[in-house]
């Protein structure tokens, strides 16, 4: 049996704030927007945000949706065409409200990579292959 990854759903305490971040800072376009669920336009894998409270309701109050999360929940990786594009887009994201974690730097694994956080504290990377 073959399985295909269709989507990624990000759990959020504040769906509206997190969705606004991904629209305003990253530039994603919304295709569905409800109180407890937002889905973004994307090719390949569907990206959505769902409230922890709705998932708790859907799973008969499973403890993992009720407990307070501590630490990193997930990381998104955004690839750019060049190290210069990484630096430019990193500054754009930060100027729009992303929290700068690490300025773009050339890394030992052959990428120029910077890290920034969303409003719920998830840290994401923006990178490009070094020439």
N, CA, C and O atoms as CSV, one atom per row, in Angstrom:
chain,resi,resn,atom,element,x,y,z
A,1,UNK,N,N,0.843,-1.173,0.000
A,1,UNK,CA,C,0.000,0.000,0.000
A,1,UNK,C,C,0.892,1.241,0.000
A,1,UNK,O,O,1.832,1.328,0.789
A,2,UNK,N,N,0.606,2.183,-0.865
A,2,UNK,CA,C,1.364,3.420,-0.971
A,2,UNK,C,C,0.590,4.549,-0.305
A,2,UNK,O,O,-0.628,4.646,-0.450
A,3,UNK,N,N,1.294,5.394,0.420
A,3,UNK,CA,C,0.662,6.519,1.099
A,3,UNK,C,C,1.301,7.812,0.583
A,3,UNK,O,O,2.494,7.845,0.283
A,4,UNK,N,N,0.498,8.870,0.484
A,4,UNK,CA,C,0.992,10.162,0.019
A,4,UNK,C,C,0.661,11.220,1.059
A,4,UNK,O,O,-0.472,11.290,1.534
A,5,UNK,N,N,1.642,12.044,1.416
A,5,UNK,CA,C,1.398,13.153,2.332
A,5,UNK,C,C,0.564,14.199,1.611
A,5,UNK,O,O,1.011,14.773,0.618
A,6,UNK,N,N,-0.638,14.449,2.101
A,6,UNK,CA,C,-1.566,15.396,1.483
A,6,UNK,C,C,-1.515,16.757,2.146
A,6,UNK,O,O,-1.672,17.780,1.479
A,7,UNK,N,N,-1.296,16.781,3.461
A,7,UNK,CA,C,-1.358,18.066,4.128
A,7,UNK,C,C,-0.667,18.079,5.469
A,7,UNK,O,O,-0.390,17.040,6.068
A,8,UNK,N,N,-0.399,19.282,5.920
A,8,UNK,CA,C,0.162,19.531,7.244
A,8,UNK,C,C,-0.780,20.499,7.938
A,8,UNK,O,O,-1.104,21.558,7.399
A,9,UNK,N,N,-1.220,20.133,9.141
A,9,UNK,CA,C,-2.089,20.994,9.928
A,9,UNK,C,C,-1.326,21.436,11.164
A,9,UNK,O,O,-0.866,20.616,11.958
A,10,UNK,N,N,-1.201,22.735,11.310
A,10,UNK,CA,C,-0.519,23.348,12.443
A,10,UNK,C,C,-1.549,23.600,13.528
A,10,UNK,O,O,-2.600,24.180,13.258
A,11,UNK,N,N,-1.267,23.176,14.743
A,11,UNK,CA,C,-2.175,23.421,15.859
A,11,UNK,C,C,-1.841,24.768,16.479
A,11,UNK,O,O,-0.671,25.117,16.637
A,12,UNK,N,N,-2.877,25.521,16.830
A,12,UNK,CA,C,-2.661,26.867,17.354
A,12,UNK,C,C,-3.586,27.162,18.515
A,12,UNK,O,O,-4.715,26.674,18.574
A,13,UNK,N,N,-3.091,27.964,19.431
A,13,UNK,CA,C,-3.946,28.503,20.488
A,13,UNK,C,C,-4.783,29.648,19.951
A,13,UNK,O,O,-5.940,29.807,20.339
A,14,UNK,N,N,-4.205,30.456,19.055
A,14,UNK,CA,C,-4.889,31.608,18.474
A,14,UNK,C,C,-4.804,31.512,16.954
A,14,UNK,O,O,-3.858,32.011,16.345
A,15,UNK,N,N,-5.795,30.870,16.351
A,15,UNK,CA,C,-5.808,30.623,14.907
A,15,UNK,C,C,-5.750,31.931,14.131
A,15,UNK,O,O,-4.991,32.036,13.167
A,16,UNK,N,N,-6.532,32.928,14.526
A,16,UNK,CA,C,-6.582,34.194,13.790
A,16,UNK,C,C,-5.219,34.878,13.771
A,16,UNK,O,O,-4.787,35.356,12.723
A,17,UNK,N,N,-4.538,34.932,14.907
A,17,UNK,CA,C,-3.233,35.597,14.973
A,17,UNK,C,C,-2.197,34.855,14.148
A,17,UNK,O,O,-1.410,35.477,13.435
A,18,UNK,N,N,-2.189,33.533,14.239
A,18,UNK,CA,C,-1.207,32.761,13.485
A,18,UNK,C,C,-1.495,32.843,11.986
A,18,UNK,O,O,-0.568,32.971,11.186
A,19,UNK,N,N,-2.758,32.772,11.603
A,19,UNK,CA,C,-3.123,32.899,10.189
A,19,UNK,C,C,-2.740,34.274,9.658
A,19,UNK,O,O,-2.245,34.389,8.537
A,20,UNK,N,N,-2.966,35.314,10.451
A,20,UNK,CA,C,-2.585,36.660,10.040
A,20,UNK,C,C,-1.081,36.750,9.811
A,20,UNK,O,O,-0.640,37.404,8.866
A,21,UNK,N,N,-0.290,36.104,10.662
A,21,UNK,CA,C,1.161,36.084,10.495
A,21,UNK,C,C,1.535,35.464,9.150
A,21,UNK,O,O,2.325,36.038,8.401
A,22,UNK,N,N,0.972,34.301,8.842
A,22,UNK,CA,C,1.343,33.624,7.603
A,22,UNK,C,C,0.845,34.368,6.360
A,22,UNK,O,O,1.433,34.240,5.286
A,23,UNK,N,N,-0.211,35.125,6.498
A,23,UNK,CA,C,-0.672,35.974,5.393
A,23,UNK,C,C,0.198,37.225,5.276
A,23,UNK,O,O,0.741,37.513,4.209
A,24,UNK,N,N,0.326,37.966,6.381
A,24,UNK,CA,C,0.978,39.280,6.364
A,24,UNK,C,C,2.490,39.207,6.240
A,24,UNK,O,O,3.096,40.014,5.536
A,25,UNK,N,N,3.098,38.252,6.914
A,25,UNK,CA,C,4.551,38.174,6.942
A,25,UNK,C,C,5.081,37.304,5.809
A,25,UNK,O,O,5.965,37.727,5.064
A,26,UNK,N,N,4.548,36.097,5.672
A,26,UNK,CA,C,5.060,35.152,4.683
A,26,UNK,C,C,4.434,35.387,3.308
A,26,UNK,O,O,5.079,35.150,2.286
A,27,UNK,N,N,3.181,35.851,3.276
A,27,UNK,CA,C,2.527,36.140,2.003
A,27,UNK,C,C,1.631,35.036,1.478
A,27,UNK,O,O,1.259,35.049,0.305
A,28,UNK,N,N,1.272,34.068,2.336
A,28,UNK,CA,C,0.369,33.006,1.906
A,28,UNK,C,C,-1.034,33.570,1.656
A,28,UNK,O,O,-1.470,34.504,2.328
A,29,UNK,N,N,-1.715,32.997,0.698
A,29,UNK,CA,C,-3.096,33.378,0.389
A,29,UNK,C,C,-4.045,32.376,1.041
A,29,UNK,O,O,-3.806,31.169,1.015
A,30,UNK,N,N,-5.124,32.895,1.625
A,30,UNK,CA,C,-6.111,32.062,2.316
A,30,UNK,C,C,-7.132,31.527,1.320
A,30,UNK,O,O,-7.622,32.269,0.469
A,31,UNK,N,N,-7.454,30.234,1.425
A,31,UNK,CA,C,-8.511,29.654,0.590
A,31,UNK,C,C,-9.733,29.283,1.426
A,31,UNK,O,O,-10.850,29.258,0.908
A,32,UNK,N,N,-9.534,28.994,2.713
A,32,UNK,CA,C,-10.639,28.732,3.638
A,32,UNK,C,C,-10.310,29.454,4.939
A,32,UNK,O,O,-9.189,29.370,5.442
A,33,UNK,N,N,-11.301,30.165,5.480
A,33,UNK,CA,C,-11.081,30.822,6.765
A,33,UNK,C,C,-12.339,30.712,7.615
A,33,UNK,O,O,-13.391,31.257,7.283
A,34,UNK,N,N,-12.197,29.991,8.720
A,34,UNK,CA,C,-13.273,29.818,9.691
A,34,UNK,C,C,-12.701,30.177,11.064
A,34,UNK,O,O,-11.497,30.397,11.196
A,35,UNK,N,N,-13.553,30.236,12.073
A,35,UNK,CA,C,-13.080,30.600,13.410
A,35,UNK,C,C,-11.967,29.692,13.917
A,35,UNK,O,O,-11.003,30.168,14.517
A,36,UNK,N,N,-12.093,28.387,13.681
A,36,UNK,CA,C,-11.150,27.420,14.237
A,36,UNK,C,C,-10.253,26.758,13.190
A,36,UNK,O,O,-9.492,25.847,13.516
A,37,UNK,N,N,-10.337,27.212,11.921
A,37,UNK,CA,C,-9.578,26.554,10.860
A,37,UNK,C,C,-9.299,27.528,9.729
A,37,UNK,O,O,-10.185,28.259,9.285
A,38,UNK,N,N,-8.051,27.526,9.270
A,38,UNK,CA,C,-7.649,28.327,8.116
A,38,UNK,C,C,-6.784,27.445,7.230
A,38,UNK,O,O,-5.926,26.705,7.709
A,39,UNK,N,N,-7.028,27.540,5.924
A,39,UNK,CA,C,-6.229,26.780,4.961
A,39,UNK,C,C,-5.641,27.752,3.946
A,39,UNK,O,O,-6.298,28.707,3.530
A,40,UNK,N,N,-4.387,27.496,3.549
A,40,UNK,CA,C,-3.686,28.379,2.626
A,40,UNK,C,C,-3.527,27.738,1.262
A,40,UNK,O,O,-3.459,26.516,1.133
A,41,UNK,N,N,-3.470,28.588,0.245
A,41,UNK,CA,C,-3.212,28.135,-1.118
A,41,UNK,C,C,-1.765,27.669,-1.187
A,41,UNK,O,O,-0.857,28.359,-0.725
A,42,UNK,N,N,-1.563,26.505,-1.762
A,42,UNK,CA,C,-0.219,25.958,-1.879
A,42,UNK,C,C,-0.248,24.843,-2.914
A,42,UNK,O,O,-1.256,24.152,-3.065
A,43,UNK,N,N,0.849,24.673,-3.618
A,43,UNK,CA,C,0.912,23.541,-4.548
A,43,UNK,C,C,1.680,22.416,-3.871
A,43,UNK,O,O,2.681,22.658,-3.197
A,44,UNK,N,N,1.223,21.221,-4.044
A,44,UNK,CA,C,1.884,20.071,-3.450
A,44,UNK,C,C,1.208,19.608,-2.181
A,44,UNK,O,O,0.365,18.712,-2.224
A,45,UNK,N,N,1.559,20.195,-1.057
A,45,UNK,CA,C,1.043,19.781,0.240
A,45,UNK,C,C,0.175,20.891,0.821
A,45,UNK,O,O,0.580,22.053,0.844
A,46,UNK,N,N,-1.009,20.535,1.287
A,46,UNK,CA,C,-1.927,21.500,1.900
A,46,UNK,C,C,-1.367,21.938,3.245
A,46,UNK,O,O,-0.915,21.109,4.035
A,47,UNK,N,N,-1.398,23.249,3.508
A,47,UNK,CA,C,-0.990,23.792,4.798
A,47,UNK,C,C,-2.200,24.454,5.432
A,47,UNK,O,O,-2.838,25.317,4.829
A,48,UNK,N,N,-2.511,24.040,6.661
A,48,UNK,CA,C,-3.674,24.574,7.372
A,48,UNK,C,C,-3.311,24.843,8.823
A,48,UNK,O,O,-2.320,24.328,9.341
A,49,UNK,N,N,-4.137,25.665,9.468
A,49,UNK,CA,C,-4.020,25.933,10.901
A,49,UNK,C,C,-5.352,25.563,11.527
A,49,UNK,O,O,-6.411,25.934,11.020
A,50,UNK,N,N,-5.297,24.829,12.635
A,50,UNK,CA,C,-6.517,24.411,13.322
A,50,UNK,C,C,-6.353,24.691,14.807
A,50,UNK,O,O,-5.261,24.534,15.354
A,51,UNK,N,N,-7.411,25.098,15.450
A,51,UNK,CA,C,-7.342,25.376,16.881
A,51,UNK,C,C,-7.187,24.080,17.671
A,51,UNK,O,O,-7.737,23.037,17.317
A,52,UNK,N,N,-6.422,24.185,18.746
A,52,UNK,CA,C,-6.257,23.039,19.628
A,52,UNK,C,C,-7.596,22.650,20.242
A,52,UNK,O,O,-7.861,21.469,20.468
A,53,UNK,N,N,-8.438,23.641,20.511
A,53,UNK,CA,C,-9.735,23.335,21.134
A,53,UNK,C,C,-10.625,22.511,20.211
A,53,UNK,O,O,-11.324,21.611,20.677
A,54,UNK,N,N,-10.615,22.801,18.904
A,54,UNK,CA,C,-11.412,22.008,17.962
A,54,UNK,C,C,-10.872,20.583,17.874
A,54,UNK,O,O,-11.645,19.627,17.823
A,55,UNK,N,N,-9.555,20.440,17.856
A,55,UNK,CA,C,-8.979,19.098,17.816
A,55,UNK,C,C,-9.273,18.338,19.107
A,55,UNK,O,O,-9.480,17.125,19.072
A,56,UNK,N,N,-9.295,19.032,20.243
A,56,UNK,CA,C,-9.669,18.381,21.500
A,56,UNK,C,C,-11.101,17.870,21.410
A,56,UNK,O,O,-11.403,16.749,21.820
A,57,UNK,N,N,-11.974,18.707,20.869
A,57,UNK,CA,C,-13.388,18.314,20.701
A,57,UNK,C,C,-13.506,17.101,19.765
A,57,UNK,O,O,-14.285,16.185,20.026
A,58,UNK,N,N,-12.732,17.104,18.681
A,58,UNK,CA,C,-12.797,16.015,17.695
A,58,UNK,C,C,-12.210,14.711,18.206
A,58,UNK,O,O,-12.481,13.652,17.640
A,59,UNK,N,N,-11.423,14.766,19.250
A,59,UNK,CA,C,-10.741,13.568,19.754
A,59,UNK,C,C,-11.158,13.227,21.180
A,59,UNK,O,O,-10.386,12.626,21.927
A,60,UNK,N,N,-12.367,13.605,21.558
A,60,UNK,CA,C,-12.895,13.325,22.890
A,60,UNK,C,C,-11.951,13.841,23.980
A,60,UNK,O,O,-11.634,13.136,24.938
A,61,UNK,N,N,-11.517,15.086,23.806
A,61,UNK,CA,C,-10.669,15.788,24.786
A,61,UNK,C,C,-9.337,15.083,25.042
A,61,UNK,O,O,-8.901,14.953,26.186
A,62,UNK,N,N,-8.702,14.633,23.969
A,62,UNK,CA,C,-7.397,13.991,24.135
A,62,UNK,C,C,-6.447,14.966,24.823
A,62,UNK,O,O,-6.397,16.146,24.478
A,63,UNK,N,N,-5.700,14.463,25.794
A,63,UNK,CA,C,-4.854,15.314,26.628
A,63,UNK,C,C,-3.825,16.126,25.835
A,63,UNK,O,O,-3.467,17.227,26.252
A,64,UNK,N,N,-3.349,15.610,24.715
A,64,UNK,CA,C,-2.318,16.331,23.967
A,64,UNK,C,C,-2.825,17.647,23.370
A,64,UNK,O,O,-2.030,18.533,23.054
A,65,UNK,N,N,-4.146,17.777,23.216
A,65,UNK,CA,C,-4.708,19.014,22.695
A,65,UNK,C,C,-5.127,19.976,23.801
A,65,UNK,O,O,-5.469,21.126,23.528
A,66,UNK,N,N,-5.101,19.514,25.039
A,66,UNK,CA,C,-5.517,20.338,26.177
A,66,UNK,C,C,-4.313,20.874,26.940
A,66,UNK,O,O,-4.340,22.000,27.437
A,67,UNK,N,N,-3.259,20.074,27.034
A,67,UNK,CA,C,-2.068,20.479,27.777
A,67,UNK,C,C,-1.377,21.663,27.103
A,67,UNK,O,O,-1.415,21.808,25.881
A,68,UNK,N,N,-0.755,22.494,27.911
A,68,UNK,CA,C,0.001,23.628,27.394
A,68,UNK,C,C,1.263,23.105,26.711
A,68,UNK,O,O,2.011,22.317,27.290
A,69,UNK,N,N,1.488,23.546,25.488
A,69,UNK,CA,C,2.675,23.127,24.746
A,69,UNK,C,C,3.892,23.862,25.285
A,69,UNK,O,O,3.812,25.033,25.656
A,70,UNK,N,N,5.013,23.162,25.323
A,70,UNK,CA,C,6.279,23.767,25.726
A,70,UNK,C,C,7.287,23.507,24.625
A,70,UNK,O,O,7.488,22.362,24.220
A,71,UNK,N,N,7.916,24.551,24.145
A,71,UNK,CA,C,8.963,24.391,23.144
A,71,UNK,C,C,8.449,24.345,21.723
A,71,UNK,O,O,7.281,24.617,21.446
A,72,UNK,N,N,9.345,23.996,20.846
A,72,UNK,CA,C,9.101,23.979,19.415
A,72,UNK,C,C,8.054,22.932,19.046
A,72,UNK,O,O,8.134,21.788,19.494
A,73,UNK,N,N,7.069,23.323,18.227
A,73,UNK,CA,C,6.045,22.376,17.782
A,73,UNK,C,C,6.329,21.858,16.372
A,73,UNK,O,O,6.076,20.689,16.083
A,74,UNK,N,N,6.847,22.708,15.501
A,74,UNK,CA,C,7.139,22.323,14.122
A,74,UNK,C,C,8.051,23.375,13.518
A,74,UNK,O,O,8.183,24.476,14.053
A,75,UNK,N,N,8.679,23.031,12.399
A,75,UNK,CA,C,9.528,23.977,11.671
A,75,UNK,C,C,9.159,23.929,10.205
A,75,UNK,O,O,9.055,22.854,9.614
A,76,UNK,N,N,8.962,25.104,9.619
A,76,UNK,CA,C,8.803,25.207,8.174
A,76,UNK,C,C,10.139,25.684,7.608
A,76,UNK,O,O,10.830,26.489,8.233
A,77,UNK,N,N,10.498,25.189,6.433
A,77,UNK,CA,C,11.754,25.566,5.783
A,77,UNK,C,C,11.416,26.217,4.444
A,77,UNK,O,O,10.769,25.609,3.591
A,78,UNK,N,N,11.861,27.454,4.274
A,78,UNK,CA,C,11.566,28.218,3.062
A,78,UNK,C,C,12.848,28.351,2.243
A,78,UNK,O,O,13.832,28.928,2.706
A,79,UNK,N,N,12.830,27.811,1.021
A,79,UNK,CA,C,14.019,27.841,0.172
A,79,UNK,C,C,13.970,29.040,-0.775
A,79,UNK,O,O,12.937,29.335,-1.376
A,80,UNK,N,N,15.099,29.714,-0.891
A,80,UNK,CA,C,15.257,30.847,-1.806
A,80,UNK,C,C,16.224,30.457,-2.924
A,80,UNK,O,O,16.880,29.417,-2.864
A,81,UNK,N,N,16.297,31.317,-3.948
A,81,UNK,CA,C,17.158,31.051,-5.102
A,81,UNK,C,C,18.628,31.339,-4.839
A,81,UNK,O,O,19.494,30.764,-5.498
A,82,UNK,N,N,18.929,32.227,-3.876
A,82,UNK,CA,C,20.316,32.626,-3.648
A,82,UNK,C,C,20.499,33.100,-2.208
A,82,UNK,O,O,19.524,33.445,-1.541
A,83,UNK,N,N,21.741,33.119,-1.726
A,83,UNK,CA,C,21.997,33.675,-0.397
A,83,UNK,C,C,21.538,35.140,-0.268
A,83,UNK,O,O,21.057,35.554,0.786
A,84,UNK,N,N,21.690,35.900,-1.331
A,84,UNK,CA,C,21.240,37.292,-1.311
A,84,UNK,C,C,19.726,37.377,-1.118
A,84,UNK,O,O,19.233,38.237,-0.389
A,85,UNK,N,N,18.994,36.477,-1.778
A,85,UNK,CA,C,17.537,36.440,-1.625
A,85,UNK,C,C,17.156,36.050,-0.198
A,85,UNK,O,O,16.163,36.549,0.332
A,86,UNK,N,N,17.923,35.175,0.422
A,86,UNK,CA,C,17.672,34.797,1.819
A,86,UNK,C,C,17.766,36.035,2.705
A,86,UNK,O,O,16.871,36.306,3.506
A,87,UNK,N,N,18.857,36.782,2.555
A,87,UNK,CA,C,19.054,37.977,3.384
A,87,UNK,C,C,17.931,38.998,3.174
A,87,UNK,O,O,17.422,39.576,4.135
A,88,UNK,N,N,17.555,39.210,1.927
A,88,UNK,CA,C,16.505,40.178,1.601
A,88,UNK,C,C,15.147,39.733,2.166
A,88,UNK,O,O,14.440,40.535,2.778
A,89,UNK,N,N,14.785,38.476,1.965
A,89,UNK,CA,C,13.494,37.995,2.432
A,89,UNK,C,C,13.450,37.910,3.959
A,89,UNK,O,O,12.409,38.163,4.567
A,90,UNK,N,N,14.574,37.554,4.575
A,90,UNK,CA,C,14.647,37.539,6.036
A,90,UNK,C,C,14.335,38.922,6.586
A,90,UNK,O,O,13.538,39.054,7.515
A,91,UNK,N,N,14.951,39.950,6.024
A,91,UNK,CA,C,14.692,41.330,6.473
A,91,UNK,C,C,13.238,41.720,6.237
A,91,UNK,O,O,12.641,42.409,7.064
A,92,UNK,N,N,12.667,41.291,5.128
A,92,UNK,CA,C,11.254,41.570,4.840
A,92,UNK,C,C,10.367,40.923,5.888
A,92,UNK,O,O,9.471,41.570,6.430
A,93,UNK,N,N,10.611,39.640,6.180
A,93,UNK,CA,C,9.805,38.938,7.181
A,93,UNK,C,C,9.890,39.635,8.534
A,93,UNK,O,O,8.868,39.845,9.187
A,94,UNK,N,N,11.094,39.994,8.957
A,94,UNK,CA,C,11.286,40.645,10.258
A,94,UNK,C,C,10.611,42.011,10.276
A,94,UNK,O,O,10.002,42.382,11.280
A,95,UNK,N,N,10.707,42.761,9.189
A,95,UNK,CA,C,10.061,44.084,9.147
A,95,UNK,C,C,8.544,43.986,9.196
A,95,UNK,O,O,7.871,44.941,9.584
A,96,UNK,N,N,8.003,42.837,8.806
A,96,UNK,CA,C,6.547,42.622,8.830
A,96,UNK,C,C,6.066,42.001,10.144
A,96,UNK,O,O,4.860,41.854,10.342
A,97,UNK,N,N,6.984,41.633,11.047
A,97,UNK,CA,C,6.555,41.129,12.336
A,97,UNK,C,C,7.115,39.799,12.780
A,97,UNK,O,O,6.838,39.363,13.897
A,98,UNK,N,N,7.901,39.134,11.935
A,98,UNK,CA,C,8.552,37.894,12.381
A,98,UNK,C,C,9.603,38.251,13.427
A,98,UNK,O,O,10.181,39.338,13.386
A,99,UNK,N,N,9.847,37.350,14.351
A,99,UNK,CA,C,10.866,37.563,15.376
A,99,UNK,C,C,12.175,36.976,14.861
A,99,UNK,O,O,12.264,35.778,14.591
A,100,UNK,N,N,13.192,37.829,14.726
A,100,UNK,CA,C,14.502,37.357,14.269
A,100,UNK,C,C,15.123,36.477,15.352
A,100,UNK,O,O,15.209,36.880,16.512
A,101,UNK,N,N,15.547,35.294,14.977
A,101,UNK,CA,C,16.229,34.381,15.898
A,101,UNK,C,C,17.716,34.372,15.580
A,101,UNK,O,O,18.540,34.619,16.461
A,102,UNK,N,N,18.069,34.091,14.327
A,102,UNK,CA,C,19.457,34.104,13.877
A,102,UNK,C,C,19.504,34.725,12.487
A,102,UNK,O,O,18.823,34.261,11.573
A,103,UNK,N,N,20.306,35.771,12.328
A,103,UNK,CA,C,20.498,36.392,11.011
A,103,UNK,C,C,21.040,35.342,10.036
A,103,UNK,O,O,21.714,34.402,10.458
A,104,UNK,N,N,20.753,35.490,8.734
A,104,UNK,CA,C,21.281,34.540,7.756
A,104,UNK,C,C,22.813,34.464,7.815
A,104,UNK,O,O,23.510,35.479,7.843
A,105,UNK,N,N,23.300,33.233,7.831
A,105,UNK,CA,C,24.740,32.961,7.882
A,105,UNK,C,C,25.052,31.777,6.983
A,105,UNK,O,O,24.207,30.915,6.745
A,106,UNK,N,N,26.281,31.753,6.487
A,106,UNK,CA,C,26.741,30.591,5.732
A,106,UNK,C,C,27.015,29.469,6.724
A,106,UNK,O,O,27.768,29.649,7.681
A,107,UNK,N,N,26.407,28.320,6.495
A,107,UNK,CA,C,26.509,27.187,7.414
A,107,UNK,C,C,27.413,26.092,6.842
A,107,UNK,O,O,27.634,26.024,5.633
A,108,UNK,N,N,27.924,25.246,7.719
A,108,UNK,CA,C,28.849,24.181,7.317
A,108,UNK,C,C,28.199,23.164,6.383
A,108,UNK,O,O,28.907,22.459,5.664
A,109,UNK,N,N,26.883,23.073,6.375
A,109,UNK,CA,C,26.191,22.089,5.528
A,109,UNK,C,C,25.928,22.618,4.122
A,109,UNK,O,O,25.239,21.968,3.336
A,110,UNK,N,N,26.484,23.820,3.789
A,110,UNK,CA,C,26.407,24.316,2.421
A,110,UNK,C,C,25.239,25.225,2.111
A,110,UNK,O,O,24.952,25.480,0.941
A,111,UNK,N,N,24.561,25.720,3.127
A,111,UNK,CA,C,23.432,26.638,2.943
A,111,UNK,C,C,23.732,27.972,3.619
A,111,UNK,O,O,24.506,28.036,4.574
A,112,UNK,N,N,23.119,29.021,3.119
A,112,UNK,CA,C,23.005,30.264,3.872
A,112,UNK,C,C,21.628,30.189,4.512
A,112,UNK,O,O,20.619,30.088,3.813
A,113,UNK,N,N,21.582,30.239,5.843
A,113,UNK,CA,C,20.344,29.988,6.579
A,113,UNK,C,C,20.139,31.024,7.666
A,113,UNK,O,O,21.075,31.402,8.370
A,114,UNK,N,N,18.886,31.484,7.795
A,114,UNK,CA,C,18.474,32.344,8.899
A,114,UNK,C,C,17.263,31.722,9.564
A,114,UNK,O,O,16.544,30.933,8.950
A,115,UNK,N,N,17.036,32.082,10.832
A,115,UNK,CA,C,15.908,31.533,11.577
A,115,UNK,C,C,15.056,32.665,12.135
A,115,UNK,O,O,15.580,33.681,12.592
A,116,UNK,N,N,13.734,32.481,12.093
A,116,UNK,CA,C,12.786,33.458,12.624
A,116,UNK,C,C,11.627,32.708,13.273
A,116,UNK,O,O,11.404,31.529,12.999
A,117,UNK,N,N,10.889,33.413,14.143
A,117,UNK,CA,C,9.783,32.777,14.867
A,117,UNK,C,C,8.446,33.394,14.494
A,117,UNK,O,O,8.363,34.564,14.119
A,118,UNK,N,N,7.394,32.576,14.605
A,118,UNK,CA,C,6.019,33.040,14.413
A,118,UNK,C,C,5.440,33.443,15.771
A,118,UNK,O,O,6.123,33.296,16.785
A,119,UNK,N,N,4.208,33.945,15.824
A,119,UNK,CA,C,3.639,34.441,17.090
A,119,UNK,C,C,3.468,33.390,18.186
A,119,UNK,O,O,3.355,33.748,19.359
A,120,UNK,N,N,3.445,32.105,17.833
A,120,UNK,CA,C,3.307,31.067,18.855
A,120,UNK,C,C,4.652,30.472,19.248
A,120,UNK,O,O,4.707,29.479,19.974
A,121,UNK,N,N,5.747,31.079,18.765
A,121,UNK,CA,C,7.083,30.678,19.174
A,121,UNK,C,C,7.728,29.580,18.353
A,121,UNK,O,O,8.808,29.107,18.708
A,122,UNK,N,N,7.100,29.160,17.265
A,122,UNK,CA,C,7.701,28.156,16.394
A,122,UNK,C,C,8.788,28.814,15.560
A,122,UNK,O,O,8.569,29.867,14.961
A,123,UNK,N,N,9.952,28.195,15.522
A,123,UNK,CA,C,11.093,28.759,14.799
A,123,UNK,C,C,11.205,28.077,13.439
A,123,UNK,O,O,11.194,26.850,13.333
A,124,UNK,N,N,11.312,28.907,12.401
A,124,UNK,CA,C,11.372,28.439,11.020
A,124,UNK,C,C,12.669,28.888,10.372
A,124,UNK,O,O,13.314,29.826,10.839
A,125,UNK,N,N,13.049,28.214,9.294
A,125,UNK,CA,C,14.283,28.587,8.604
A,125,UNK,C,C,13.973,29.104,7.205
A,125,UNK,O,O,12.978,28.743,6.576
A,126,UNK,N,N,14.874,29.963,6.755
A,126,UNK,CA,C,14.870,30.440,5.377
A,126,UNK,C,C,16.287,30.191,4.887
A,126,UNK,O,O,17.247,30.547,5.570
A,127,UNK,N,N,16.433,29.583,3.708
A,127,UNK,CA,C,17.772,29.164,3.272
A,127,UNK,C,C,17.917,29.171,1.762
A,127,UNK,O,O,16.941,29.254,1.017
A,128,UNK,N,N,19.169,29.080,1.338
A,128,UNK,CA,C,19.519,28.861,-0.080
A,128,UNK,C,C,20.813,28.066,-0.098
A,128,UNK,O,O,21.623,28.147,0.825
A,129,UNK,N,N,20.993,27.298,-1.160
A,129,UNK,CA,C,22.256,26.603,-1.364
A,129,UNK,C,C,23.330,27.642,-1.657
A,129,UNK,O,O,23.094,28.597,-2.398
A,130,UNK,N,N,24.505,27.455,-1.078
A,130,UNK,CA,C,25.618,28.356,-1.375
A,130,UNK,C,C,26.191,28.015,-2.741
A,130,UNK,O,O,26.276,26.843,-3.108
A,131,UNK,N,N,26.586,29.039,-3.497
A,131,UNK,CA,C,27.153,28.764,-4.825
A,131,UNK,C,C,28.485,28.031,-4.732
A,131,UNK,O,O,29.094,27.726,-5.757
